Amino acid sequence: MIKKITLGLTIIITAIIAYNLITQIIGAVKSGERLTQAADEVYKLEVENKALKKRLSQISSPQFMEEEIRNKLGLTKKGETLVVIPEEKLHSVMGASPSAQIRLPNWLGWLKVFFR
C-alpha cells in the first residue's frame, strides 16, 4: 500500500516538474524569437538611419541647394539670364499637342479607378 502511495506521489511530482520544465522551455523559445525579431528591427532601422544620414549630407551640400533654388524657384546667378518658354510654343516645337493625355503608371491608373 505504501509503495503504491509513494509511486503515485512520485508520478505526480515528476509530472509537475516536467510541466514546469516544458513551460520554461517554451518561454525561452518565445523569448529567443522576440529577441531575433528585435534584432531584425534594429538592423532595418540602422540601414534606414544610414540612408537618411546620406540623404541629409546630400541635401546639406551647397550644390544641392543651388540646384533646388535654380529649378524650383527660378532664380539665377548674377550675370545669368532666365529664359521662360511658353507651354504652347514648347508643345508646338516638340510636336505634341497640349491636350495630349499623359499616360499614367499602371498602379496610379488602378488607384484612380478604385478610389475616385
C-alpha positions in Angstrom: 0.0 0.0 0.0 2.8 2.4 0.9 4.6 1.5 -2.3 1.5 2.5 -4.3 1.2 5.8 -2.5 4.9 6.6 -2.9 4.7 5.6 -6.6 1.7 7.8 -7.1 3.3 10.7 -5.4 6.5 10.2 -7.4 4.5 10.2 -10.6 2.6 13.3 -9.6 5.8 15.2 -8.6 7.5 14.1 -11.8 4.6 15.3 -13.9 4.6 18.7 -12.1 8.3 19.0 -12.6 8.0 18.0 -16.3 5.2 20.5 -16.8 7.2 23.3 -15.3 10.3 22.4 -17.4 8.2 22.3 -20.6 6.6 25.7 -19.8 10.1 27.2 -19.1 11.5 25.8 -22.4 8.5 27.2 -24.3 9.0 30.6 -22.7 12.7 30.6 -23.5 12.0 29.7 -27.2 9.4 32.6 -27.4 11.9 34.9 -25.8 14.5 33.9 -28.4 12.1 34.6 -31.2 11.3 38.0 -29.7 15.0 38.7 -29.5 15.5 37.7 -33.1 12.6 40.0 -34.2 14.0 42.9 -32.2 17.5 42.4 -33.7 16.0 42.4 -37.2 14.1 45.6 -36.4 17.3 47.2 -35.1 19.1 46.2 -38.3 16.4 47.6 -40.5 16.4 50.9 -38.5 20.2 51.1 -38.7 20.0 50.7 -42.5 17.3 53.3 -42.7 19.3 55.6 -40.5 22.4 55.3 -42.7 20.3 56.1 -45.8 18.8 59.1 -44.1 22.2 60.4 -43.0 23.4 60.0 -46.6 20.4 61.9 -47.9 20.9 64.6 -45.2 24.5 65.1 -46.3 23.4 65.4 -49.9 20.7 67.9 -49.1 23.1 69.9 -46.9 25.6 70.3 -49.8 25.8 73.7 -51.5 25.4 72.1 -54.9 22.1 70.6 -54.0 20.8 73.9 -52.5 21.9 75.8 -55.7 20.2 73.2 -57.9 17.0 73.4 -55.9 17.0 77.2 -56.0 17.5 77.2 -59.7 14.9 74.5 -60.5 12.1 75.2 -58.1 12.4 79.0 -57.5 13.6 80.0 -60.9 16.4 82.1 -59.5 19.7 82.8 -61.4 23.2 83.8 -60.6 24.4 87.3 -61.1 25.0 87.8 -64.8 22.8 84.9 -66.0 19.5 85.4 -67.9 16.4 83.3 -67.2 14.6 82.2 -70.3 10.9 81.1 -69.9 9.4 79.3 -72.9 5.6 79.4 -73.1 3.9 76.0 -72.9 2.2 76.4 -76.3 5.5 77.2 -78.0 7.2 74.3 -76.3 4.5 71.8 -77.4 4.5 73.1 -81.0 8.3 72.7 -81.2 8.2 69.3 -79.6 5.4 68.1 -81.8 3.0 67.3 -79.0 -0.4 68.9 -78.6 -1.1 70.4 -75.2 -4.3 68.4 -75.0 -2.5 65.1 -75.4 -3.3 62.9 -72.5 -0.4 62.0 -70.3 -0.2 58.2 -69.7 -0.2 57.4 -66.0 1.7 54.5 -64.5 -0.4 51.3 -64.1 -0.6 51.5 -60.3 -1.8 55.1 -60.4 -4.4 54.3 -63.1 -5.8 51.5 -61.0 -5.7 53.6 -57.9 -7.8 56.2 -59.7 -10.2 53.6 -61.0 -11.0 52.3 -57.5 -10.6 55.4 -55.4 -12.1 58.4 -57.3 
